[in-house]
Amino acid sequence: WPVVGDIDKYKGTYIQGWDELRKQRHARLVEEKIIPPEWECSHRDEFVPPWNSDNVINREWEDSRMATYAAQITIMDRGIGRIIDTLHETKMYDNTVIFFLSDNGGCAEHLKENGEEGHWPEFYGGKTRDGIEIQVGNRDDLEPGGEETFMSYDISWANASNTPFRLFKSWVHEGGISTPLIVHWPAAMSRDSDSGNQEENTSMICHSPWIIMDIVATCCELADVPIPSHLEGESFLPLLLGDTTLIRKRPIFWEHQGNRAVRDGKWKLVYRRCEERATNKSEDGVGNNTLGWELYNMENDRTEMYDLSNQHKDVVARLAHMWDEWAERCLVKPWPLRPIPVGEKDWSNLPWMW
Protein backbone atom coordinates (compact mmCIF):
# COMPACT_ATOMS: atom_id res chain seq x y z
CA TRP A 1 0.00 0.00 0.00
CA PRO A 2 -0.98 2.52 -1.01
CA VAL A 3 -2.64 1.08 -4.11
CA VAL A 4 -2.80 3.79 -6.76
CA GLY A 5 -3.23 3.42 -10.51
CA ASP A 6 -5.52 3.70 -13.56
CA ILE A 7 -8.04 0.93 -12.95
CA ASP A 8 -10.13 1.27 -16.13
CA LYS A 9 -8.27 -1.55 -17.93
CA TYR A 10 -8.89 -4.05 -15.13
CA LYS A 11 -12.20 -2.98 -13.65
CA GLY A 12 -14.57 -5.95 -13.59
CA THR A 13 -11.75 -8.48 -13.94
CA TYR A 14 -12.00 -9.57 -10.30
CA ILE A 15 -15.74 -9.40 -9.79
CA GLN A 16 -15.81 -13.21 -9.48
CA GLY A 17 -14.08 -12.75 -6.11
CA TRP A 18 -11.06 -14.03 -4.26
CA ASP A 19 -12.26 -17.62 -3.87
CA GLU A 20 -12.63 -18.19 -7.59
CA LEU A 21 -9.44 -16.27 -8.33
CA ARG A 22 -7.45 -18.56 -6.03
CA LYS A 23 -8.88 -21.66 -7.74
CA GLN A 24 -8.06 -20.29 -11.20
CA ARG A 25 -4.53 -19.26 -10.27
CA HIS A 26 -3.71 -22.59 -8.68
CA ALA A 27 -5.06 -24.46 -11.70
CA ARG A 28 -3.00 -22.30 -14.06
CA LEU A 29 0.18 -22.81 -12.02
CA VAL A 30 -0.29 -26.57 -12.29
CA GLU A 31 -1.31 -26.46 -15.97
CA GLU A 32 1.77 -24.43 -16.91
CA LYS A 33 3.96 -26.79 -14.85
CA ILE A 34 5.19 -24.00 -12.61
CA ILE A 35 4.27 -26.10 -9.58
CA PRO A 36 3.65 -29.86 -9.33
CA PRO A 37 0.02 -31.00 -9.01
CA GLU A 38 0.63 -32.58 -5.59
CA TRP A 39 1.06 -29.11 -4.09
CA GLU A 40 -2.52 -28.52 -3.03
CA CYS A 41 -3.88 -25.01 -2.81
CA SER A 42 -4.07 -23.86 0.80
CA HIS A 43 -7.48 -23.14 2.25
CA ARG A 44 -8.95 -19.67 2.35
CA ASP A 45 -7.32 -17.87 5.26
CA GLU A 46 -9.28 -18.18 8.47
CA PHE A 47 -9.82 -14.39 8.69
CA VAL A 48 -11.06 -14.07 5.09
CA PRO A 49 -14.84 -14.27 4.53
CA PRO A 50 -16.32 -16.38 1.71
CA TRP A 51 -17.08 -14.38 -1.43
CA ASN A 52 -20.88 -14.25 -1.39
CA SER A 53 -23.63 -11.70 -0.98
CA ASP A 54 -23.95 -12.39 2.75
CA ASN A 55 -20.29 -11.71 3.56
CA VAL A 56 -19.15 -9.28 0.85
CA ILE A 57 -21.67 -6.49 0.45
CA ASN A 58 -19.81 -4.06 -1.82
CA ARG A 59 -18.34 -6.41 -4.41
CA GLU A 60 -17.86 -3.70 -7.05
CA TRP A 61 -15.66 -1.75 -4.63
CA GLU A 62 -13.67 -4.88 -3.79
CA ASP A 63 -13.18 -5.53 -7.50
CA SER A 64 -11.86 -1.97 -7.88
CA ARG A 65 -9.31 -2.49 -5.10
CA MET A 66 -7.78 -5.51 -6.82
CA ALA A 67 -8.03 -3.77 -10.19
CA THR A 68 -5.96 -0.91 -8.75
CA TYR A 69 -3.34 -3.38 -7.57
CA ALA A 70 -3.19 -4.90 -11.07
CA ALA A 71 -2.84 -1.41 -12.54
CA GLN A 72 0.18 -0.80 -10.29
CA ILE A 73 1.82 -3.98 -11.57
CA THR A 74 1.26 -2.75 -15.14
CA ILE A 75 3.09 0.48 -14.31
CA MET A 76 5.99 -1.59 -12.98
CA ASP A 77 5.98 -3.74 -16.13
CA ARG A 78 6.22 -0.65 -18.31
CA GLY A 79 9.24 0.54 -16.32
CA ILE A 80 10.97 -2.82 -16.70
CA GLY A 81 10.19 -2.73 -20.42
CA ARG A 82 11.96 0.63 -20.75
CA ILE A 83 15.07 -0.86 -19.13
CA ILE A 84 14.97 -3.86 -21.48
CA ASP A 85 14.53 -1.56 -24.50
CA THR A 86 17.58 0.44 -23.43
CA LEU A 87 19.66 -2.71 -23.06
CA HIS A 88 18.71 -3.68 -26.63
CA GLU A 89 19.50 -0.20 -27.94
CA THR A 90 22.93 -0.21 -26.30
CA LYS A 91 23.57 -3.82 -27.43
CA MET A 92 24.14 -4.92 -23.83
CA TYR A 93 21.07 -7.16 -23.58
CA ASP A 94 22.66 -10.55 -24.34
CA ASN A 95 25.42 -10.25 -21.78
CA THR A 96 23.43 -8.58 -19.00
CA VAL A 97 22.37 -10.81 -16.12
CA ILE A 98 18.89 -9.83 -14.97
CA PHE A 99 17.61 -10.89 -11.54
CA PHE A 100 13.89 -10.22 -11.08
CA LEU A 101 12.23 -11.19 -7.83
CA SER A 102 8.96 -10.35 -6.14
CA ASP A 103 8.51 -8.99 -2.65
CA ASN A 104 8.12 -11.53 0.14
CA GLY A 105 4.42 -12.26 0.25
CA GLY A 106 1.13 -10.42 -0.04
CA CYS A 107 0.44 -7.65 2.46
CA ALA A 108 -2.54 -8.21 4.78
CA GLU A 109 -2.55 -4.73 6.35
CA HIS A 110 -6.09 -3.43 6.64
CA LEU A 111 -5.94 0.34 7.35
CA LYS A 112 -8.88 1.36 9.49
CA GLU A 113 -11.78 2.84 7.56
CA ASN A 114 -12.79 5.34 10.22
CA GLY A 115 -9.61 7.42 9.93
CA GLU A 116 -9.27 7.97 13.66
CA GLU A 117 -5.98 9.09 15.16
CA GLY A 118 -3.87 6.07 16.01
CA HIS A 119 -5.05 4.18 12.94
CA TRP A 120 -2.36 5.45 10.49
CA PRO A 121 -3.81 8.65 8.93
CA GLU A 122 -1.46 10.89 10.92
CA PHE A 123 1.50 9.02 9.36
CA TYR A 124 0.29 8.73 5.76
CA GLY A 125 -1.99 11.68 5.20
CA GLY A 126 -1.09 14.97 3.60
CA LYS A 127 -1.91 16.45 0.22
CA THR A 128 -1.49 15.36 -3.39
CA ARG A 129 0.74 17.21 -5.87
CA ASP A 130 -2.35 19.27 -6.75
CA GLY A 131 -3.04 20.18 -3.14
CA ILE A 132 -5.95 17.77 -2.61
CA GLU A 133 -6.31 16.26 0.85
CA ILE A 134 -5.39 12.55 0.89
CA GLN A 135 -8.04 10.29 2.40
CA VAL A 136 -6.36 7.45 4.34
CA GLY A 137 -8.22 4.21 4.95
CA ASN A 138 -10.16 1.47 3.16
CA ARG A 139 -13.34 3.46 2.75
CA ASP A 140 -15.90 1.88 0.44
CA ASP A 141 -17.50 5.27 -0.19
CA LEU A 142 -14.37 6.25 -2.15
CA GLU A 143 -13.26 4.88 -5.52
CA PRO A 144 -9.78 3.32 -5.19
CA GLY A 145 -6.95 4.29 -7.49
CA GLY A 146 -6.65 8.05 -7.36
CA GLU A 147 -3.78 9.99 -5.79
CA GLU A 148 -6.21 11.42 -3.27
CA THR A 149 -6.76 7.94 -1.72
CA PHE A 150 -4.49 5.82 0.46
CA MET A 151 -5.84 2.28 0.63
CA SER A 152 -4.55 -1.27 0.94
CA TYR A 153 -5.94 -4.29 -0.86
CA ASP A 154 -6.37 -6.01 2.51
CA ILE A 155 -6.12 -9.59 3.75
CA SER A 156 -8.61 -11.12 1.31
CA TRP A 157 -6.85 -10.08 -1.89
CA ALA A 158 -3.45 -10.70 -0.27
CA ASN A 159 -4.62 -14.28 0.31
CA ALA A 160 -5.43 -14.50 -3.41
CA SER A 161 -2.07 -12.98 -4.38
CA ASN A 162 -0.28 -15.59 -2.28
CA THR A 163 -1.94 -18.53 -4.04
CA PRO A 164 -1.22 -21.35 -3.33
CA PHE A 165 0.60 -20.53 -0.07
CA ARG A 166 -0.51 -19.79 3.51
CA LEU A 167 -0.30 -16.57 5.50
CA PHE A 168 1.34 -13.25 4.58
CA LYS A 169 4.21 -10.85 4.96
CA SER A 170 5.47 -10.84 8.60
CA TRP A 171 4.96 -14.61 8.97
CA VAL A 172 7.53 -17.19 7.93
CA HIS A 173 5.19 -19.72 6.38
CA GLU A 174 5.61 -19.76 2.60
CA GLY A 175 3.05 -16.99 2.08
CA GLY A 176 5.36 -14.66 4.00
CA ILE A 177 8.80 -15.64 2.72
CA SER A 178 8.42 -17.25 -0.72
CA THR A 179 9.98 -14.97 -3.32
CA PRO A 180 9.80 -16.13 -6.95
CA LEU A 181 13.05 -15.32 -8.77
CA ILE A 182 13.63 -15.11 -12.51
CA VAL A 183 17.20 -15.02 -13.83
CA HIS A 184 17.86 -14.10 -17.46
CA TRP A 185 21.27 -14.18 -19.17
CA PRO A 186 21.10 -15.01 -22.89
CA ALA A 187 24.87 -15.08 -23.49
CA ALA A 188 25.45 -17.91 -21.03
CA MET A 189 22.08 -19.58 -20.50
CA SER A 190 21.06 -20.19 -24.14
CA ARG A 191 21.03 -23.75 -25.47
CA ASP A 192 23.66 -22.98 -28.10
CA SER A 193 25.70 -20.29 -26.39
CA ASP A 194 29.00 -21.84 -27.50
CA SER A 195 28.02 -21.67 -31.15
CA GLY A 196 26.62 -18.18 -30.86
CA ASN A 197 23.04 -19.21 -31.57
CA GLN A 198 21.07 -17.40 -28.88
CA GLU A 199 17.64 -17.52 -30.46
CA GLU A 200 16.21 -20.15 -28.13
CA ASN A 201 16.94 -19.80 -24.43
CA THR A 202 16.76 -22.60 -21.92
CA SER A 203 13.77 -22.47 -19.58
CA MET A 204 14.17 -24.28 -16.27
CA ILE A 205 12.20 -24.14 -13.04
CA CYS A 206 14.16 -24.86 -9.87
CA HIS A 207 12.28 -25.48 -6.62
CA SER A 208 15.32 -25.90 -4.37
CA PRO A 209 15.50 -23.15 -1.73
CA TRP A 210 17.89 -20.21 -1.90
CA ILE A 211 17.95 -16.93 0.02
CA ILE A 212 18.67 -13.30 -0.89
CA MET A 213 22.24 -13.41 0.42
CA ASP A 214 22.92 -16.10 -2.20
CA ILE A 215 22.36 -13.49 -4.92
CA VAL A 216 25.27 -11.52 -3.44
CA ALA A 217 27.51 -14.59 -3.56
CA THR A 218 26.39 -15.34 -7.12
CA CYS A 219 27.14 -11.79 -8.28
CA CYS A 220 30.59 -12.02 -6.68
CA GLU A 221 31.33 -15.17 -8.66
CA LEU A 222 29.90 -13.63 -11.82
CA ALA A 223 32.28 -10.69 -11.44
CA ASP A 224 35.21 -12.98 -10.57
CA VAL A 225 35.40 -11.39 -7.14
CA PRO A 226 36.18 -13.53 -4.05
CA ILE A 227 33.10 -14.20 -1.95
CA PRO A 228 33.70 -12.51 1.45
CA SER A 229 34.45 -15.07 4.14
CA HIS A 230 31.87 -13.56 6.51
CA LEU A 231 29.07 -13.85 3.91
CA GLU A 232 26.85 -16.86 4.58
CA GLY A 233 25.45 -16.77 1.06
CA GLU A 234 26.23 -19.52 -1.45
CA SER A 235 26.64 -18.95 -5.19
CA PHE A 236 24.10 -20.60 -7.48
CA LEU A 237 26.02 -19.66 -10.65
CA PRO A 238 26.57 -23.35 -11.57
CA LEU A 239 22.78 -23.77 -11.55
CA LEU A 240 22.44 -20.95 -14.08
CA LEU A 241 25.03 -22.65 -16.27
CA GLY A 242 23.14 -25.93 -16.34
CA ASP A 243 24.07 -27.87 -13.19
CA THR A 244 20.57 -28.95 -12.24
CA THR A 245 21.88 -31.07 -9.35
CA LEU A 246 23.11 -28.06 -7.40
CA ILE A 247 21.45 -27.50 -4.00
CA ARG A 248 22.22 -25.19 -1.11
CA LYS A 249 24.56 -26.88 1.38
CA ARG A 250 23.67 -24.99 4.54
CA PRO A 251 20.26 -24.64 6.19
CA ILE A 252 18.28 -21.38 6.01
CA PHE A 253 16.88 -19.69 9.14
CA TRP A 254 14.20 -17.05 9.68
CA GLU A 255 12.85 -14.96 12.55
CA HIS A 256 10.42 -12.07 12.33
CA GLN A 257 8.49 -10.68 15.28
CA GLY A 258 8.53 -14.02 17.05
CA ASN A 259 7.67 -16.10 13.99
CA ARG A 260 10.51 -18.49 13.23
CA ALA A 261 11.53 -21.23 10.83
CA VAL A 262 14.41 -23.34 9.55
CA ARG A 263 14.70 -25.07 6.17
CA ASP A 264 17.13 -27.98 5.83
CA GLY A 265 16.83 -30.03 2.66
CA LYS A 266 13.27 -31.26 2.23
CA TRP A 267 12.29 -30.39 5.80
CA LYS A 268 10.89 -27.10 7.02
CA LEU A 269 10.19 -26.45 10.69
CA VAL A 270 8.05 -23.35 11.24
CA TYR A 271 6.46 -21.63 14.23
CA ARG A 272 3.56 -19.20 14.07
CA ARG A 273 3.34 -16.81 16.99
CA CYS A 274 -0.32 -16.02 17.46
CA GLU A 275 -2.27 -14.89 20.50
CA GLU A 276 -5.72 -15.29 19.02
CA ARG A 277 -7.28 -17.20 16.15
CA ALA A 278 -10.41 -16.87 14.07
CA THR A 279 -13.57 -18.67 15.16
CA ASN A 280 -14.42 -19.80 11.61
CA LYS A 281 -12.08 -22.72 10.98
CA SER A 282 -11.23 -23.95 7.50
CA GLU A 283 -13.30 -26.60 5.77
CA ASP A 284 -11.39 -29.57 7.16
CA GLY A 285 -9.02 -27.87 9.61
CA VAL A 286 -5.94 -29.16 7.81
CA GLY A 287 -2.82 -27.14 8.49
CA ASN A 288 -4.53 -23.98 9.72
CA ASN A 289 -5.38 -24.39 13.38
CA THR A 290 -2.29 -25.62 15.19
CA LEU A 291 0.14 -23.67 17.35
CA GLY A 292 3.76 -24.42 18.16
CA TRP A 293 6.35 -25.97 15.86
CA GLU A 294 4.99 -27.40 12.60
CA LEU A 295 6.97 -29.71 10.31
CA TYR A 296 6.49 -30.02 6.57
CA ASN A 297 8.01 -32.10 3.79
CA MET A 298 8.54 -29.34 1.23
CA GLU A 299 9.16 -31.67 -1.68
CA ASN A 300 5.55 -32.86 -1.81
CA ASP A 301 3.80 -30.32 0.44
CA ARG A 302 5.25 -26.88 -0.10
CA THR A 303 1.88 -25.30 0.62
CA GLU A 304 2.25 -26.50 4.22
CA MET A 305 -1.01 -28.37 4.46
CA TYR A 306 0.06 -31.50 6.36
CA ASP A 307 1.91 -31.01 9.64
CA LEU A 308 4.20 -34.01 10.24
CA SER A 309 5.58 -32.90 13.60
CA ASN A 310 3.93 -35.76 15.50
CA GLN A 311 5.25 -38.38 13.06
CA HIS A 312 8.85 -37.10 13.04
CA LYS A 313 9.58 -35.80 16.52
CA ASP A 314 13.28 -36.53 16.07
CA VAL A 315 13.41 -34.18 13.08
CA VAL A 316 11.52 -31.50 15.03
CA ALA A 317 14.00 -31.75 17.92
CA ARG A 318 17.02 -31.61 15.61
CA LEU A 319 15.81 -28.61 13.62
CA ALA A 320 14.56 -26.75 16.71
CA HIS A 321 18.01 -27.18 18.27
CA MET A 322 19.63 -25.86 15.08
CA TRP A 323 17.32 -22.82 15.16
CA ASP A 324 18.15 -22.14 18.83
CA GLU A 325 21.89 -22.24 18.08
CA TRP A 326 21.44 -19.89 15.12
CA ALA A 327 19.30 -17.48 17.17
CA GLU A 328 21.92 -17.35 19.91
CA ARG A 329 24.75 -16.76 17.44
CA CYS A 330 22.84 -14.02 15.61
CA LEU A 331 21.63 -12.34 18.82
CA VAL A 332 17.95 -12.80 18.03
CA LYS A 333 15.95 -11.07 20.75
CA PRO A 334 12.82 -12.59 22.31
CA TRP A 335 9.52 -11.17 21.10
CA PRO A 336 7.96 -8.86 22.12
CA LEU A 337 10.91 -6.55 22.57
CA ARG A 338 9.03 -4.70 25.31
CA PRO A 339 6.30 -6.04 27.62
CA ILE A 340 2.79 -5.59 26.27
CA PRO A 341 0.64 -3.55 28.69
CA VAL A 342 -2.18 -5.35 30.45
CA GLY A 343 -5.32 -5.25 28.35
CA GLU A 344 -3.41 -4.35 25.17
CA LYS A 345 -2.77 -6.58 22.13
CA ASP A 346 0.35 -7.42 20.20
CA TRP A 347 -0.83 -5.52 17.14
CA SER A 348 2.16 -6.60 15.04
CA ASN A 349 0.52 -10.00 14.74
CA LEU A 350 -2.93 -8.69 13.77
CA PRO A 351 -2.45 -6.58 10.61
CA TRP A 352 -6.03 -7.14 9.49
CA MET A 353 -7.09 -5.08 12.54
CA TRP A 354 -4.81 -2.12 11.87
N, C-alpha and C positions, 0 to 999 in steps of 0.2 A: 504494500500500500504506500501511497495512494494509487488507486486505479484511475487513470486518466487517458482518454483517447477517443478517436472518432468511431462511434459504435455502429454507424449506419450499415456498414458492410456485413456485420455479424448479428445484428438485431434479429431475433427470432430463431437463431441457430440453436439456442440452448433451451427453448421452451419445453422440450420433452423432459427436462429436469435432470438432476444429478444422478438419480438411480439408473436411468436409462443410459446416460452418458458413460457411467462407469462400466456398464455391461458392454457397450459398444467399443470402448477403448480397450478393454481387456481382450475382447474377441479379435480386434484388429492386431494387437500385439502378438497374439498367438498365431493368427493367420499369416502375418508377415515374418514369422519366425524370429521375432525380436526376443521373445521369452518362450520357454518350453511350455507345453500344454499342462504339465503337472503342477505348474505354479498357479494355484487357484487364486481367484480374485478375493481379496479380503472383504469382510462384511462391511456394510455401511457403518461408519463410526457411531458409537453409542450415543453421542450428543447431537447427531444429525437426524432431523425428522424425515420420515418418508415423504417423497414428492407426491402429494395428493391434495385435493381441495380442502381437506380438513386441517392439514398441517402447514400448507404453504398457501397463504391467502393471496399475496400479490406476486403471482408467477411472472407477469410481464416485467416487473421491476427486477426480480431475481435474474431473469434472462438478460436484462440490460447490464447487470453487474458483471456477469461472465462474458458478455459481449465486449465490455470495456476492457477486461483483462486480455481477451484475444486481440483487441485492437492495439494494446500496448506491445504484445509480442510481434505484431506486424511492423510496428515502428522499429523495434529492435532488428527484425529481419532486414528491413531496408538499410539500416546502418551497416550491418554485416555485408550486405550486397555491395555497398559503396567501397568497403575495404577490399573485397574480392576483385571488383572492377579495377581498382587502382593497382593491385598486384598484377593483373593481366596487362594493364597498360604499361607498367614498368618492367614487364617480362621477368618478374620475380615469383610468379605464382607457383611454378613447378617445384622450385627448391625452397619454398617457404613451408615450415611445419606449423600447422594450425591446430591448436588445442581449443575445443569448444565444449564447455561444460555448463550444466544448469546449476542453479542455486540448490541448496540442500533441503528440498522438501517444500510442499505447499504451506502457506502461512495461514494459521487458523484465527489470527487476531480479529476481534469482533468490532471494536470501536463503538462505544455506547451511543445509541441514537439520541438520547436526551440532551447531549451537549453540556452536561453539568461540569463544573470545575472538579478536577480530580479524575476525569474520564477522558483525558488527552487533548481537548480543544486548546487549552492554554499553551500546549507545546507545539501544536501543528496548525494553529490558526493563521491569521494574517490576511493579507490582501493579494489579489492576483496582479499580474503586470499592468492590468488596466485599472487597478484600484478597487476592484470588486471584493467585498468581504468573502472569505473562504468559509464555507459551512462544513464543519468537521463532524463526522458521524455517519452511520449507515441509516440514513433517513429515507424511508420509502416514499416520502412526499417530494423528493428531489430526483431528477433524472441523473443517473451516474454518467461520468465521462468528461464533464466540463472542468475547466481549471478552477471554477468557483466551488467545486466539491472536493472533499477529502474522505474517501470511503475505502473499505477493504472488501475483498470478495468473500471473506468469512469462512467459517469452518466447513460448511456444506460443499462449496465449490473447491475448497482446498482438498477435501476428501476425494473429490472427482479428479483433481489435478494429480493426486498422488497414486491414482490407479496403477498397479493393483495393490499397493502397499498400505500398511497401517500407520496411523498417527501422523505427526506433522513436525515442522521445524520446532526445535527445542527438545524433542524426544530423540532417543537414539535407536528406536525401531527403524526399519528401513524407510518408512515415510518421512523420517526426519534427517536421515543421513545419506540416503542413496542419491548419488549425483551422476547421471548419465554423462559420459565423456566421448566425444568424437575427435579422433586424430586424423588429420589429412596431410599427406606429404607425397605428391605424385612422383617426384624424382626418385624416391627410394621405395615406395610402397606399391608401385605399379607391377603388374605381372611380368612385364618385359622390360624392366628398368635397365638391365644390362645392355640390351640391344637398342635402347633409345625409343622403343615403342611405348608411349605412355597414354595411349588412347583409352585403355581399359584398366581401371584401377581395381585392386583386390578389395573386396568387402569382407570383413570378418567381424563377428561379434564375440567378445570375450566377457565371460561372466565372473572370472576370478577377481577377487577384491584387491583394489589398490586405494591409496589415500593421497590427498593433495600434495603432501611432502614428496611423494614419489615423482611428481611432475618436475620438481626442482632437481632431483637427482637425474632424471631423464634429460633435462635441458643441459645439465652439466656435461653429461656424456656426449650429447649431440654436439656441443661446442668444444669437445676435447679438453674439458676443464676437469681437474680432479674433484671428485665428490668430497666435500668437507667431512672430516672424520666425525664431527659432532652431529651431522645430519642423519636422522634415522630413516630417511627416505631411501627407497631402492629404485634403481633405474629399470624401466620396462622397455628400453630401446630395442632389445632383442625381440620382444613381442611384435613391435612395429615392423621389424625386418623379417618376420615370418616364423619365429620360434613359438609355435602355438603351445608348446609344453611349459613355457615359463610361468611360474607362479611366485607370489611374494613369499619370502622365506620366513619373515618375522610376523608375529601376530599384530593386530591393530587394536588399539584401545580408544574408548570414548568416555567422556564425562561432561555433562552439561546440566547445571542446576539440579544435581542429585540423580539425574538419569545416567545410567552407566552401562557399558557393554564392552565385550572383547570378542574379536573374530580370529579364530585360529583354524586354518584349513576349512573344512566343511562345517565346522561348529561355530555357532554364535550364541553367546550367553548375554542376556540383556535384562536390565532391571528398569522398571517404570516406577518412578516415584509419584505417588498419587494419593492425596488425602481424601478424595471423595470421587465416587463414580456415578454414572447415570443410573436411573432406575429402570430404563427400558433396555434390557439386554438384547444382544443380537439374536438372530433366528435360532441358532443352535448353541450359542454360548462358546463356540470354539475360538480359542485364542484371545478373547477380548476381555475376560473378566477375572483374570488371575493377577495377584500381586506377588512381589518377590522376584527372585531370579527365574528367568524363563530360558529354555534351551531349544535351539532349532537346528535342524540339518538343512543348511542353506543350499545344498545341491538339488534337493527335490522339494524344498518348502521355503523359498526365499520370501514368500509373503507372510511368513511367521504365523501360520494358522494352527500348527500342531506342536504344542509344548511337550518336549521329551524329557523334561527335568526329572520326573519321577522314574523314568526308565533308565536314565544314565546319570545316576547320582555321583559316580566317580568322575565323570567329565565335568559336571557342575562344580565339584570341589576343586578340581585341578584348575579350571579356568577362573573361578572366583579367587583362588590364591594368586594366580598370575595377575589379575586385575588389582588386587590389594598391593602387590609388590610394585606394580607400575604406578599406582596412585601415590604410594609413599615416596617413590623416587622422584616423581614429578610435582610433589608438594600439592596434591589435590586437596582442597579444603572441604570439610564437611558442609553439607547444605542443610538448612539455610546458613548463610554467612553470619547473620545476626538473629537472635531469638525473635520469633513472631509473637507480637503482643497477644494477650489473652483476648479471645473473641474475634481476632482478625484471621484472615486467610493467607495462605501462600499464593498470592495472585500470579506469580510466575508460572504456575502449573495450571492456570485456568484462563488461557487467553480468550476463550469464547465468552468470558464474562467481563472482559475489559471494556 
